[in-house]
Amino acid sequence: MGKKRGKQDITSDPVTKRLDAIIRLLAEMNKPEERRKLNDSTVVRILKSVGLTPTEIARILGKRSRTSVAGYLYYRKKR
């Protein structure tokens, strides 16, 4: 038999982190509109924090390209 994996090992797995983020987002999206706490900006940042690329995030959110989510990720400084 293989070694038991501790909780730390499981949560550091990149696939597990991505699945956890997507499950969290799906659960949030199933709530009624007035109870939702996440907006597009928060969703994009959560997905980016688990290592997804802007192209992958756009595909998940049903956007056309990575440039449609870039505004949430990269801020422009106003002069």
mmJSON file of the N, C-alpha and C atoms, coordinates in Angstrom:
{"data_MODEL":{"atom_site":{
"group_PDB":["ATOM","ATOM","ATOM","ATOM","ATOM","ATOM","ATOM","ATOM","ATOM","ATOM","ATOM","ATOM","ATOM","ATOM","ATOM","ATOM","ATOM","ATOM","ATOM","ATOM","ATOM","ATOM","ATOM","ATOM","ATOM","ATOM","ATOM","ATOM","ATOM","ATOM","ATOM","ATOM","ATOM","ATOM","ATOM","ATOM","ATOM","ATOM","ATOM","ATOM","ATOM","ATOM","ATOM","ATOM","ATOM","ATOM","ATOM","ATOM","ATOM","ATOM","ATOM","ATOM","ATOM","ATOM","ATOM","ATOM","ATOM","ATOM","ATOM","ATOM","ATOM","ATOM","ATOM","ATOM","ATOM","ATOM","ATOM","ATOM","ATOM","ATOM","ATOM","ATOM","ATOM","ATOM","ATOM","ATOM","ATOM","ATOM","ATOM","ATOM","ATOM","ATOM","ATOM","ATOM","ATOM","ATOM","ATOM","ATOM","ATOM","ATOM","ATOM","ATOM","ATOM","ATOM","ATOM","ATOM","ATOM","ATOM","ATOM","ATOM","ATOM","ATOM","ATOM","ATOM","ATOM","ATOM","ATOM","ATOM","ATOM","ATOM","ATOM","ATOM","ATOM","ATOM","ATOM","ATOM","ATOM","ATOM","ATOM","ATOM","ATOM","ATOM","ATOM","ATOM","ATOM","ATOM","ATOM","ATOM","ATOM","ATOM","ATOM","ATOM","ATOM","ATOM","ATOM","ATOM","ATOM","ATOM","ATOM","ATOM","ATOM","ATOM","ATOM","ATOM","ATOM","ATOM","ATOM","ATOM","ATOM","ATOM","ATOM","ATOM","ATOM","ATOM","ATOM","ATOM","ATOM","ATOM","ATOM","ATOM","ATOM","ATOM","ATOM","ATOM","ATOM","ATOM","ATOM","ATOM","ATOM","ATOM","ATOM","ATOM","ATOM","ATOM","ATOM","ATOM","ATOM","ATOM","ATOM","ATOM","ATOM","ATOM","ATOM","ATOM","ATOM","ATOM","ATOM","ATOM","ATOM","ATOM","ATOM","ATOM","ATOM","ATOM","ATOM","ATOM","ATOM","ATOM","ATOM","ATOM","ATOM","ATOM","ATOM","ATOM","ATOM","ATOM","ATOM","ATOM","ATOM","ATOM","ATOM","ATOM","ATOM","ATOM","ATOM","ATOM","ATOM","ATOM","ATOM","ATOM","ATOM","ATOM","ATOM","ATOM","ATOM","ATOM","ATOM","ATOM","ATOM","ATOM","ATOM","ATOM","ATOM","ATOM","ATOM","ATOM","ATOM"],
"id":[1,2,3,4,5,6,7,8,9,10,11,12,13,14,15,16,17,18,19,20,21,22,23,24,25,26,27,28,29,30,31,32,33,34,35,36,37,38,39,40,41,42,43,44,45,46,47,48,49,50,51,52,53,54,55,56,57,58,59,60,61,62,63,64,65,66,67,68,69,70,71,72,73,74,75,76,77,78,79,80,81,82,83,84,85,86,87,88,89,90,91,92,93,94,95,96,97,98,99,100,101,102,103,104,105,106,107,108,109,110,111,112,113,114,115,116,117,118,119,120,121,122,123,124,125,126,127,128,129,130,131,132,133,134,135,136,137,138,139,140,141,142,143,144,145,146,147,148,149,150,151,152,153,154,155,156,157,158,159,160,161,162,163,164,165,166,167,168,169,170,171,172,173,174,175,176,177,178,179,180,181,182,183,184,185,186,187,188,189,190,191,192,193,194,195,196,197,198,199,200,201,202,203,204,205,206,207,208,209,210,211,212,213,214,215,216,217,218,219,220,221,222,223,224,225,226,227,228,229,230,231,232,233,234,235,236,237],
"type_symbol":["N","C","C","N","C","C","N","C","C","N","C","C","N","C","C","N","C","C","N","C","C","N","C","C","N","C","C","N","C","C","N","C","C","N","C","C","N","C","C","N","C","C","N","C","C","N","C","C","N","C","C","N","C","C","N","C","C","N","C","C","N","C","C","N","C","C","N","C","C","N","C","C","N","C","C","N","C","C","N","C","C","N","C","C","N","C","C","N","C","C","N","C","C","N","C","C","N","C","C","N","C","C","N","C","C","N","C","C","N","C","C","N","C","C","N","C","C","N","C","C","N","C","C","N","C","C","N","C","C","N","C","C","N","C","C","N","C","C","N","C","C","N","C","C","N","C","C","N","C","C","N","C","C","N","C","C","N","C","C","N","C","C","N","C","C","N","C","C","N","C","C","N","C","C","N","C","C","N","C","C","N","C","C","N","C","C","N","C","C","N","C","C","N","C","C","N","C","C","N","C","C","N","C","C","N","C","C","N","C","C","N","C","C","N","C","C","N","C","C","N","C","C","N","C","C","N","C","C","N","C","C","N","C","C","N","C","C"],
"label_atom_id":["N","CA","C","N","CA","C","N","CA","C","N","CA","C","N","CA","C","N","CA","C","N","CA","C","N","CA","C","N","CA","C","N","CA","C","N","CA","C","N","CA","C","N","CA","C","N","CA","C","N","CA","C","N","CA","C","N","CA","C","N","CA","C","N","CA","C","N","CA","C","N","CA","C","N","CA","C","N","CA","C","N","CA","C","N","CA","C","N","CA","C","N","CA","C","N","CA","C","N","CA","C","N","CA","C","N","CA","C","N","CA","C","N","CA","C","N","CA","C","N","CA","C","N","CA","C","N","CA","C","N","CA","C","N","CA","C","N","CA","C","N","CA","C","N","CA","C","N","CA","C","N","CA","C","N","CA","C","N","CA","C","N","CA","C","N","CA","C","N","CA","C","N","CA","C","N","CA","C","N","CA","C","N","CA","C","N","CA","C","N","CA","C","N","CA","C","N","CA","C","N","CA","C","N","CA","C","N","CA","C","N","CA","C","N","CA","C","N","CA","C","N","CA","C","N","CA","C","N","CA","C","N","CA","C","N","CA","C","N","CA","C","N","CA","C","N","CA","C","N","CA","C","N","CA","C","N","CA","C","N","CA","C","N","CA","C","N","CA","C","N","CA","C","N","CA","C"],
"label_alt_id":[null,null,null,null,null,null,null,null,null,null,null,null,null,null,null,null,null,null,null,null,null,null,null,null,null,null,null,null,null,null,null,null,null,null,null,null,null,null,null,null,null,null,null,null,null,null,null,null,null,null,null,null,null,null,null,null,null,null,null,null,null,null,null,null,null,null,null,null,null,null,null,null,null,null,null,null,null,null,null,null,null,null,null,null,null,null,null,null,null,null,null,null,null,null,null,null,null,null,null,null,null,null,null,null,null,null,null,null,null,null,null,null,null,null,null,null,null,null,null,null,null,null,null,null,null,null,null,null,null,null,null,null,null,null,null,null,null,null,null,null,null,null,null,null,null,null,null,null,null,null,null,null,null,null,null,null,null,null,null,null,null,null,null,null,null,null,null,null,null,null,null,null,null,null,null,null,null,null,null,null,null,null,null,null,null,null,null,null,null,null,null,null,null,null,null,null,null,null,null,null,null,null,null,null,null,null,null,null,null,null,null,null,null,null,null,null,null,null,null,null,null,null,null,null,null,null,null,null,null,null,null,null,null,null,null,null,null],
"label_comp_id":["MET","MET","MET","GLY","GLY","GLY","LYS","LYS","LYS","LYS","LYS","LYS","ARG","ARG","ARG","GLY","GLY","GLY","LYS","LYS","LYS","GLN","GLN","GLN","ASP","ASP","ASP","ILE","ILE","ILE","THR","THR","THR","SER","SER","SER","ASP","ASP","ASP","PRO","PRO","PRO","VAL","VAL","VAL","THR","THR","THR","LYS","LYS","LYS","ARG","ARG","ARG","LEU","LEU","LEU","ASP","ASP","ASP","ALA","ALA","ALA","ILE","ILE","ILE","ILE","ILE","ILE","ARG","ARG","ARG","LEU","LEU","LEU","LEU","LEU","LEU","ALA","ALA","ALA","GLU","GLU","GLU","MET","MET","MET","ASN","ASN","ASN","LYS","LYS","LYS","PRO","PRO","PRO","GLU","GLU","GLU","GLU","GLU","GLU","ARG","ARG","ARG","ARG","ARG","ARG","LYS","LYS","LYS","LEU","LEU","LEU","ASN","ASN","ASN","ASP","ASP","ASP","SER","SER","SER","THR","THR","THR","VAL","VAL","VAL","VAL","VAL","VAL","ARG","ARG","ARG","ILE","ILE","ILE","LEU","LEU","LEU","LYS","LYS","LYS","SER","SER","SER","VAL","VAL","VAL","GLY","GLY","GLY","LEU","LEU","LEU","THR","THR","THR","PRO","PRO","PRO","THR","THR","THR","GLU","GLU","GLU","ILE","ILE","ILE","ALA","ALA","ALA","ARG","ARG","ARG","ILE","ILE","ILE","LEU","LEU","LEU","GLY","GLY","GLY","LYS","LYS","LYS","ARG","ARG","ARG","SER","SER","SER","ARG","ARG","ARG","THR","THR","THR","SER","SER","SER","VAL","VAL","VAL","ALA","ALA","ALA","GLY","GLY","GLY","TYR","TYR","TYR","LEU","LEU","LEU","TYR","TYR","TYR","TYR","TYR","TYR","ARG","ARG","ARG","LYS","LYS","LYS","LYS","LYS","LYS","ARG","ARG","ARG"],
"label_asym_id":["A","A","A","A","A","A","A","A","A","A","A","A","A","A","A","A","A","A","A","A","A","A","A","A","A","A","A","A","A","A","A","A","A","A","A","A","A","A","A","A","A","A","A","A","A","A","A","A","A","A","A","A","A","A","A","A","A","A","A","A","A","A","A","A","A","A","A","A","A","A","A","A","A","A","A","A","A","A","A","A","A","A","A","A","A","A","A","A","A","A","A","A","A","A","A","A","A","A","A","A","A","A","A","A","A","A","A","A","A","A","A","A","A","A","A","A","A","A","A","A","A","A","A","A","A","A","A","A","A","A","A","A","A","A","A","A","A","A","A","A","A","A","A","A","A","A","A","A","A","A","A","A","A","A","A","A","A","A","A","A","A","A","A","A","A","A","A","A","A","A","A","A","A","A","A","A","A","A","A","A","A","A","A","A","A","A","A","A","A","A","A","A","A","A","A","A","A","A","A","A","A","A","A","A","A","A","A","A","A","A","A","A","A","A","A","A","A","A","A","A","A","A","A","A","A","A","A","A","A","A","A","A","A","A","A","A","A"],
"label_entity_id":["1","1","1","1","1","1","1","1","1","1","1","1","1","1","1","1","1","1","1","1","1","1","1","1","1","1","1","1","1","1","1","1","1","1","1","1","1","1","1","1","1","1","1","1","1","1","1","1","1","1","1","1","1","1","1","1","1","1","1","1","1","1","1","1","1","1","1","1","1","1","1","1","1","1","1","1","1","1","1","1","1","1","1","1","1","1","1","1","1","1","1","1","1","1","1","1","1","1","1","1","1","1","1","1","1","1","1","1","1","1","1","1","1","1","1","1","1","1","1","1","1","1","1","1","1","1","1","1","1","1","1","1","1","1","1","1","1","1","1","1","1","1","1","1","1","1","1","1","1","1","1","1","1","1","1","1","1","1","1","1","1","1","1","1","1","1","1","1","1","1","1","1","1","1","1","1","1","1","1","1","1","1","1","1","1","1","1","1","1","1","1","1","1","1","1","1","1","1","1","1","1","1","1","1","1","1","1","1","1","1","1","1","1","1","1","1","1","1","1","1","1","1","1","1","1","1","1","1","1","1","1","1","1","1","1","1","1"],
"label_seq_id":[1,1,1,2,2,2,3,3,3,4,4,4,5,5,5,6,6,6,7,7,7,8,8,8,9,9,9,10,10,10,11,11,11,12,12,12,13,13,13,14,14,14,15,15,15,16,16,16,17,17,17,18,18,18,19,19,19,20,20,20,21,21,21,22,22,22,23,23,23,24,24,24,25,25,25,26,26,26,27,27,27,28,28,28,29,29,29,30,30,30,31,31,31,32,32,32,33,33,33,34,34,34,35,35,35,36,36,36,37,37,37,38,38,38,39,39,39,40,40,40,41,41,41,42,42,42,43,43,43,44,44,44,45,45,45,46,46,46,47,47,47,48,48,48,49,49,49,50,50,50,51,51,51,52,52,52,53,53,53,54,54,54,55,55,55,56,56,56,57,57,57,58,58,58,59,59,59,60,60,60,61,61,61,62,62,62,63,63,63,64,64,64,65,65,65,66,66,66,67,67,67,68,68,68,69,69,69,70,70,70,71,71,71,72,72,72,73,73,73,74,74,74,75,75,75,76,76,76,77,77,77,78,78,78,79,79,79],
"pdbx_PDB_ins_code":[null,null,null,null,null,null,null,null,null,null,null,null,null,null,null,null,null,null,null,null,null,null,null,null,null,null,null,null,null,null,null,null,null,null,null,null,null,null,null,null,null,null,null,null,null,null,null,null,null,null,null,null,null,null,null,null,null,null,null,null,null,null,null,null,null,null,null,null,null,null,null,null,null,null,null,null,null,null,null,null,null,null,null,null,null,null,null,null,null,null,null,null,null,null,null,null,null,null,null,null,null,null,null,null,null,null,null,null,null,null,null,null,null,null,null,null,null,null,null,null,null,null,null,null,null,null,null,null,null,null,null,null,null,null,null,null,null,null,null,null,null,null,null,null,null,null,null,null,null,null,null,null,null,null,null,null,null,null,null,null,null,null,null,null,null,null,null,null,null,null,null,null,null,null,null,null,null,null,null,null,null,null,null,null,null,null,null,null,null,null,null,null,null,null,null,null,null,null,null,null,null,null,null,null,null,null,null,null,null,null,null,null,null,null,null,null,null,null,null,null,null,null,null,null,null,null,null,null,null,null,null,null,null,null,null,null,null],
"Cartn_x":[0.825,0.0,0.869,0.299,1.034,1.019,1.785,1.852,0.585,0.219,-0.9,-0.418,-1.269,-0.932,-1.578,-0.798,-1.317,-2.155,-2.87,-3.729,-2.912,-1.708,-0.868,-0.494,-0.227,0.132,-1.02,-2.223,-3.385,-3.683,-3.62,-3.958,-2.877,-1.674,-0.632,-0.641,-1.45,-1.569,-2.274,-1.665,-2.266,-3.625,-3.807,-5.092,-6.181,-5.855,-6.814,-7.19,-6.214,-6.493,-7.44,-7.205,-8.061,-9.474,-9.592,-10.92,-11.657,-10.956,-11.578,-12.113,-11.342,-11.777,-12.998,-12.993,-14.124,-15.377,-15.215,-16.355,-16.92,-16.042,-16.496,-17.294,-16.807,-17.504,-18.851,-18.909,-20.175,-21.192,-20.745,-21.645,-22.166,-21.311,-21.719,-22.707,-22.518,-23.392,-24.777,-24.9,-26.191,-27.078,-26.518,-27.309,-28.219,-29.329,-30.181,-29.404,-29.796,-29.09,-28.841,-29.814,-29.665,-28.711,-28.379,-27.467,-26.044,-25.801,-24.453,-23.513,-22.3,-21.306,-20.185,-20.097,-18.992,-19.414,-18.567,-18.772,-17.697,-17.738,-16.78,-15.334,-15.068,-13.708,-13.18,-14.0,-13.602,-13.4,-14.291,-14.189,-12.883,-12.563,-11.337,-10.113,-10.111,-8.96,-8.801,-9.912,-9.828,-9.232,-9.715,-9.208,-7.74,-7.339,-5.937,-5.051,-5.569,-4.766,-4.452,-5.242,-4.965,-4.158,-3.704,-2.776,-3.36,-4.616,-5.183,-4.702,-4.539,-4.107,-5.318,-5.097,-6.222,-7.044,-6.409,-7.144,-8.065,-7.572,-8.391,-9.545,-9.273,-10.307,-11.393,-11.002,-11.98,-12.852,-12.255,-13.013,-14.015,-13.617,-14.503,-15.681,-15.407,-16.453,-17.275,-16.903,-17.651,-17.339,-16.18,-15.757,-15.083,-14.932,-14.381,-12.871,-12.142,-10.683,-10.102,-8.779,-8.1,-8.126,-8.249,-8.268,-9.543,-10.591,-11.831,-11.733,-10.783,-10.579,-9.344,-8.556,-7.325,-7.597,-8.702,-9.049,-9.231,-9.638,-9.803,-8.474,-7.491,-6.226,-5.141,-5.12,-4.022,-4.587,-4.259,-4.774,-3.891,-4.533,-3.781,-3.742,-2.592,-2.49,-2.982,-3.848,-4.338,-3.325,-3.081,-2.109,-2.796],
"Cartn_y":[-1.181,0.0,1.243,2.323,3.566,4.316,5.362,6.197,7.022,7.312,8.225,9.637,10.383,11.774,12.66,13.541,14.464,15.542,16.281,17.339,18.394,18.669,19.665,19.227,17.952,17.451,17.593,17.309,17.358,18.788,19.737,21.116,21.8,21.261,21.893,21.381,20.37,19.839,20.866,21.286,22.321,21.927,20.672,20.228,20.357,19.983,20.087,21.533,22.426,23.848,24.379,23.993,24.451,23.914,22.646,22.067,22.704,22.964,23.618,24.994,25.746,27.083,27.0,26.08,25.95,25.48,24.547,24.096,25.238,26.029,27.184,28.157,28.401,29.318,28.752,27.466,26.839,26.906,26.668,26.748,28.167,29.143,30.539,30.926,30.407,30.753,30.113,29.054,28.405,29.145,30.111,30.888,31.844,32.233,33.254,34.561,35.315,36.542,37.483,37.644,38.609,38.126,36.844,36.316,36.127,36.349,36.17,37.236,36.808,37.742,38.005,37.18,37.299,38.046,38.96,39.594,39.083,39.514,39.013,39.254,40.398,40.734,39.746,39.43,38.496,37.101,36.68,35.36,35.242,36.261,36.237,36.172,36.929,36.923,35.576,34.942,33.624,32.614,32.618,31.673,31.937,33.194,33.53,33.084,33.176,32.814,31.324,30.499,29.056,28.631,29.596,29.28,29.177,29.545,29.513,30.712,30.516,31.604,32.437,33.676,34.493,33.82,33.049,32.336,31.288,30.54,29.529,30.166,31.287,31.996,32.487,33.048,33.527,32.381,31.234,30.065,29.612,29.603,29.196,30.153,31.44,32.45,32.684,32.036,32.195,33.48,34.041,35.258,34.88,35.831,35.539,35.327,36.134,36.021,36.436,36.254,36.607,38.103,38.899,40.349,40.802,39.994,40.377,40.223,39.436,39.317,40.08,40.569,41.272,42.526,43.186,44.385,44.127,42.916,42.559,42.222,41.827,41.352,42.418,43.233,44.194,45.601,46.324,47.675,48.675,49.642,50.746,51.896,52.496,53.669,54.881,55.653,56.871,57.976,58.723,59.82,61.142],
"Cartn_z":[0.0,0.0,0.0,-0.49,-0.559,0.755,0.788,1.983,2.104,3.342,3.56,3.266,2.635,2.35,3.388,3.944,4.933,4.281,5.091,4.587,3.838,4.296,3.639,2.234,2.041,0.716,-0.264,0.196,-0.675,-1.1,-0.19,-0.531,-1.348,-1.387,-2.189,-3.63,-3.911,-5.256,-6.154,-7.273,-8.115,-8.693,-9.01,-9.549,-8.484,-7.268,-6.175,-5.919,-5.951,-5.751,-6.819,-8.059,-9.16,-9.017,-8.692,-8.516,-7.346,-6.251,-5.104,-5.479,-6.249,-6.662,-7.569,-8.495,-9.418,-8.676,-7.744,-6.95,-6.122,-5.54,-4.749,-5.61,-6.816,-7.717,-8.159,-8.446,-8.834,-7.702,-6.497,-5.345,-5.174,-5.387,-5.254,-6.348,-7.547,-8.663,-8.529,-7.732,-7.534,-6.537,-5.841,-4.892,-5.654,-5.027,-5.661,-5.86,-6.848,-7.241,-6.055,-5.187,-4.09,-3.0,-2.971,-1.952,-2.454,-3.72,-4.267,-3.731,-3.418,-2.898,-3.896,-4.936,-5.876,-7.143,-7.561,-8.856,-9.814,-11.064,-12.057,-11.642,-11.065,-10.663,-9.618,-8.636,-7.593,-8.161,-9.048,-9.666,-10.447,-11.229,-12.026,-11.124,-10.054,-9.145,-8.434,-8.065,-7.426,-8.396,-9.629,-10.619,-10.939,-10.987,-11.238,-10.072,-8.844,-7.676,-7.614,-8.28,-8.28,-9.494,-10.274,-11.348,-12.738,-12.907,-14.253,-15.056,-16.344,-17.22,-17.616,-18.076,-18.527,-19.628,-20.492,-21.546,-20.938,-19.96,-19.302,-18.529,-17.876,-17.126,-18.066,-19.188,-20.169,-20.659,-20.911,-21.375,-20.312,-19.042,-17.954,-17.827,-17.961,-17.795,-19.061,-20.149,-21.392,-22.131,-21.871,-22.566,-23.878,-24.758,-26.079,-26.073,-25.307,-25.329,-23.985,-23.887,-22.636,-22.368,-23.409,-23.199,-22.493,-22.55,-21.875,-20.354,-19.869,-18.422,-17.958,-18.878,-18.518,-17.691,-17.947,-17.19,-15.712,-15.351,-13.944,-13.286,-14.085,-13.537,-13.495,-14.489,-14.624,-14.611,-13.56,-13.407,-14.156,-14.735,-15.356,-14.382,-14.287,-13.43,-14.201,-13.56,-14.2,-13.967,-15.008,-14.893,-14.756],
"occupancy":[1.0,1.0,1.0,1.0,1.0,1.0,1.0,1.0,1.0,1.0,1.0,1.0,1.0,1.0,1.0,1.0,1.0,1.0,1.0,1.0,1.0,1.0,1.0,1.0,1.0,1.0,1.0,1.0,1.0,1.0,1.0,1.0,1.0,1.0,1.0,1.0,1.0,1.0,1.0,1.0,1.0,1.0,1.0,1.0,1.0,1.0,1.0,1.0,1.0,1.0,1.0,1.0,1.0,1.0,1.0,1.0,1.0,1.0,1.0,1.0,1.0,1.0,1.0,1.0,1.0,1.0,1.0,1.0,1.0,1.0,1.0,1.0,1.0,1.0,1.0,1.0,1.0,1.0,1.0,1.0,1.0,1.0,1.0,1.0,1.0,1.0,1.0,1.0,1.0,1.0,1.0,1.0,1.0,1.0,1.0,1.0,1.0,1.0,1.0,1.0,1.0,1.0,1.0,1.0,1.0,1.0,1.0,1.0,1.0,1.0,1.0,1.0,1.0,1.0,1.0,1.0,1.0,1.0,1.0,1.0,1.0,1.0,1.0,1.0,1.0,1.0,1.0,1.0,1.0,1.0,1.0,1.0,1.0,1.0,1.0,1.0,1.0,1.0,1.0,1.0,1.0,1.0,1.0,1.0,1.0,1.0,1.0,1.0,1.0,1.0,1.0,1.0,1.0,1.0,1.0,1.0,1.0,1.0,1.0,1.0,1.0,1.0,1.0,1.0,1.0,1.0,1.0,1.0,1.0,1.0,1.0,1.0,1.0,1.0,1.0,1.0,1.0,1.0,1.0,1.0,1.0,1.0,1.0,1.0,1.0,1.0,1.0,1.0,1.0,1.0,1.0,1.0,1.0,1.0,1.0,1.0,1.0,1.0,1.0,1.0,1.0,1.0,1.0,1.0,1.0,1.0,1.0,1.0,1.0,1.0,1.0,1.0,1.0,1.0,1.0,1.0,1.0,1.0,1.0,1.0,1.0,1.0,1.0,1.0,1.0,1.0,1.0,1.0,1.0,1.0,1.0,1.0,1.0,1.0,1.0,1.0,1.0],
"B_iso_or_equiv":[0.0,0.0,0.0,0.0,0.0,0.0,0.0,0.0,0.0,0.0,0.0,0.0,0.0,0.0,0.0,0.0,0.0,0.0,0.0,0.0,0.0,0.0,0.0,0.0,0.0,0.0,0.0,0.0,0.0,0.0,0.0,0.0,0.0,0.0,0.0,0.0,0.0,0.0,0.0,0.0,0.0,0.0,0.0,0.0,0.0,0.0,0.0,0.0,0.0,0.0,0.0,0.0,0.0,0.0,0.0,0.0,0.0,0.0,0.0,0.0,0.0,0.0,0.0,0.0,0.0,0.0,0.0,0.0,0.0,0.0,0.0,0.0,0.0,0.0,0.0,0.0,0.0,0.0,0.0,0.0,0.0,0.0,0.0,0.0,0.0,0.0,0.0,0.0,0.0,0.0,0.0,0.0,0.0,0.0,0.0,0.0,0.0,0.0,0.0,0.0,0.0,0.0,0.0,0.0,0.0,0.0,0.0,0.0,0.0,0.0,0.0,0.0,0.0,0.0,0.0,0.0,0.0,0.0,0.0,0.0,0.0,0.0,0.0,0.0,0.0,0.0,0.0,0.0,0.0,0.0,0.0,0.0,0.0,0.0,0.0,0.0,0.0,0.0,0.0,0.0,0.0,0.0,0.0,0.0,0.0,0.0,0.0,0.0,0.0,0.0,0.0,0.0,0.0,0.0,0.0,0.0,0.0,0.0,0.0,0.0,0.0,0.0,0.0,0.0,0.0,0.0,0.0,0.0,0.0,0.0,0.0,0.0,0.0,0.0,0.0,0.0,0.0,0.0,0.0,0.0,0.0,0.0,0.0,0.0,0.0,0.0,0.0,0.0,0.0,0.0,0.0,0.0,0.0,0.0,0.0,0.0,0.0,0.0,0.0,0.0,0.0,0.0,0.0,0.0,0.0,0.0,0.0,0.0,0.0,0.0,0.0,0.0,0.0,0.0,0.0,0.0,0.0,0.0,0.0,0.0,0.0,0.0,0.0,0.0,0.0,0.0,0.0,0.0,0.0,0.0,0.0,0.0,0.0,0.0,0.0,0.0,0.0],
"pdbx_formal_charge":[null,null,null,null,null,null,null,null,null,null,null,null,null,null,null,null,null,null,null,null,null,null,null,null,null,null,null,null,null,null,null,null,null,null,null,null,null,null,null,null,null,null,null,null,null,null,null,null,null,null,null,null,null,null,null,null,null,null,null,null,null,null,null,null,null,null,null,null,null,null,null,null,null,null,null,null,null,null,null,null,null,null,null,null,null,null,null,null,null,null,null,null,null,null,null,null,null,null,null,null,null,null,null,null,null,null,null,null,null,null,null,null,null,null,null,null,null,null,null,null,null,null,null,null,null,null,null,null,null,null,null,null,null,null,null,null,null,null,null,null,null,null,null,null,null,null,null,null,null,null,null,null,null,null,null,null,null,null,null,null,null,null,null,null,null,null,null,null,null,null,null,null,null,null,null,null,null,null,null,null,null,null,null,null,null,null,null,null,null,null,null,null,null,null,null,null,null,null,null,null,null,null,null,null,null,null,null,null,null,null,null,null,null,null,null,null,null,null,null,null,null,null,null,null,null,null,null,null,null,null,null,null,null,null,null,null,null],
"auth_seq_id":[1,1,1,2,2,2,3,3,3,4,4,4,5,5,5,6,6,6,7,7,7,8,8,8,9,9,9,10,10,10,11,11,11,12,12,12,13,13,13,14,14,14,15,15,15,16,16,16,17,17,17,18,18,18,19,19,19,20,20,20,21,21,21,22,22,22,23,23,23,24,24,24,25,25,25,26,26,26,27,27,27,28,28,28,29,29,29,30,30,30,31,31,31,32,32,32,33,33,33,34,34,34,35,35,35,36,36,36,37,37,37,38,38,38,39,39,39,40,40,40,41,41,41,42,42,42,43,43,43,44,44,44,45,45,45,46,46,46,47,47,47,48,48,48,49,49,49,50,50,50,51,51,51,52,52,52,53,53,53,54,54,54,55,55,55,56,56,56,57,57,57,58,58,58,59,59,59,60,60,60,61,61,61,62,62,62,63,63,63,64,64,64,65,65,65,66,66,66,67,67,67,68,68,68,69,69,69,70,70,70,71,71,71,72,72,72,73,73,73,74,74,74,75,75,75,76,76,76,77,77,77,78,78,78,79,79,79],
"auth_comp_id":["MET","MET","MET","GLY","GLY","GLY","LYS","LYS","LYS","LYS","LYS","LYS","ARG","ARG","ARG","GLY","GLY","GLY","LYS","LYS","LYS","GLN","GLN","GLN","ASP","ASP","ASP","ILE","ILE","ILE","THR","THR","THR","SER","SER","SER","ASP","ASP","ASP","PRO","PRO","PRO","VAL","VAL","VAL","THR","THR","THR","LYS","LYS","LYS","ARG","ARG","ARG","LEU","LEU","LEU","ASP","ASP","ASP","ALA","ALA","ALA","ILE","ILE","ILE","ILE","ILE","ILE","ARG","ARG","ARG","LEU","LEU","LEU","LEU","LEU","LEU","ALA","ALA","ALA","GLU","GLU","GLU","MET","MET","MET","ASN","ASN","ASN","LYS","LYS","LYS","PRO","PRO","PRO","GLU","GLU","GLU","GLU","GLU","GLU","ARG","ARG","ARG","ARG","ARG","ARG","LYS","LYS","LYS","LEU","LEU","LEU","ASN","ASN","ASN","ASP","ASP","ASP","SER","SER","SER","THR","THR","THR","VAL","VAL","VAL","VAL","VAL","VAL","ARG","ARG","ARG","ILE","ILE","ILE","LEU","LEU","LEU","LYS","LYS","LYS","SER","SER","SER","VAL","VAL","VAL","GLY","GLY","GLY","LEU","LEU","LEU","THR","THR","THR","PRO","PRO","PRO","THR","THR","THR","GLU","GLU","GLU","ILE","ILE","ILE","ALA","ALA","ALA","ARG","ARG","ARG","ILE","ILE","ILE","LEU","LEU","LEU","GLY","GLY","GLY","LYS","LYS","LYS","ARG","ARG","ARG","SER","SER","SER","ARG","ARG","ARG","THR","THR","THR","SER","SER","SER","VAL","VAL","VAL","ALA","ALA","ALA","GLY","GLY","GLY","TYR","TYR","TYR","LEU","LEU","LEU","TYR","TYR","TYR","TYR","TYR","TYR","ARG","ARG","ARG","LYS","LYS","LYS","LYS","LYS","LYS","ARG","ARG","ARG"],
"auth_asym_id":["A","A","A","A","A","A","A","A","A","A","A","A","A","A","A","A","A","A","A","A","A","A","A","A","A","A","A","A","A","A","A","A","A","A","A","A","A","A","A","A","A","A","A","A","A","A","A","A","A","A","A","A","A","A","A","A","A","A","A","A","A","A","A","A","A","A","A","A","A","A","A","A","A","A","A","A","A","A","A","A","A","A","A","A","A","A","A","A","A","A","A","A","A","A","A","A","A","A","A","A","A","A","A","A","A","A","A","A","A","A","A","A","A","A","A","A","A","A","A","A","A","A","A","A","A","A","A","A","A","A","A","A","A","A","A","A","A","A","A","A","A","A","A","A","A","A","A","A","A","A","A","A","A","A","A","A","A","A","A","A","A","A","A","A","A","A","A","A","A","A","A","A","A","A","A","A","A","A","A","A","A","A","A","A","A","A","A","A","A","A","A","A","A","A","A","A","A","A","A","A","A","A","A","A","A","A","A","A","A","A","A","A","A","A","A","A","A","A","A","A","A","A","A","A","A","A","A","A","A","A","A","A","A","A","A","A","A"],
"auth_atom_id":["N","CA","C","N","CA","C","N","CA","C","N","CA","C","N","CA","C","N","CA","C","N","CA","C","N","CA","C","N","CA","C","N","CA","C","N","CA","C","N","CA","C","N","CA","C","N","CA","C","N","CA","C","N","CA","C","N","CA","C","N","CA","C","N","CA","C","N","CA","C","N","CA","C","N","CA","C","N","CA","C","N","CA","C","N","CA","C","N","CA","C","N","CA","C","N","CA","C","N","CA","C","N","CA","C","N","CA","C","N","CA","C","N","CA","C","N","CA","C","N","CA","C","N","CA","C","N","CA","C","N","CA","C","N","CA","C","N","CA","C","N","CA","C","N","CA","C","N","CA","C","N","CA","C","N","CA","C","N","CA","C","N","CA","C","N","CA","C","N","CA","C","N","CA","C","N","CA","C","N","CA","C","N","CA","C","N","CA","C","N","CA","C","N","CA","C","N","CA","C","N","CA","C","N","CA","C","N","CA","C","N","CA","C","N","CA","C","N","CA","C","N","CA","C","N","CA","C","N","CA","C","N","CA","C","N","CA","C","N","CA","C","N","CA","C","N","CA","C","N","CA","C","N","CA","C","N","CA","C","N","CA","C","N","CA","C","N","CA","C","N","CA","C","N","CA","C"],
"pdbx_PDB_model_num":[1,1,1,1,1,1,1,1,1,1,1,1,1,1,1,1,1,1,1,1,1,1,1,1,1,1,1,1,1,1,1,1,1,1,1,1,1,1,1,1,1,1,1,1,1,1,1,1,1,1,1,1,1,1,1,1,1,1,1,1,1,1,1,1,1,1,1,1,1,1,1,1,1,1,1,1,1,1,1,1,1,1,1,1,1,1,1,1,1,1,1,1,1,1,1,1,1,1,1,1,1,1,1,1,1,1,1,1,1,1,1,1,1,1,1,1,1,1,1,1,1,1,1,1,1,1,1,1,1,1,1,1,1,1,1,1,1,1,1,1,1,1,1,1,1,1,1,1,1,1,1,1,1,1,1,1,1,1,1,1,1,1,1,1,1,1,1,1,1,1,1,1,1,1,1,1,1,1,1,1,1,1,1,1,1,1,1,1,1,1,1,1,1,1,1,1,1,1,1,1,1,1,1,1,1,1,1,1,1,1,1,1,1,1,1,1,1,1,1,1,1,1,1,1,1,1,1,1,1,1,1,1,1,1,1,1,1]
}}}
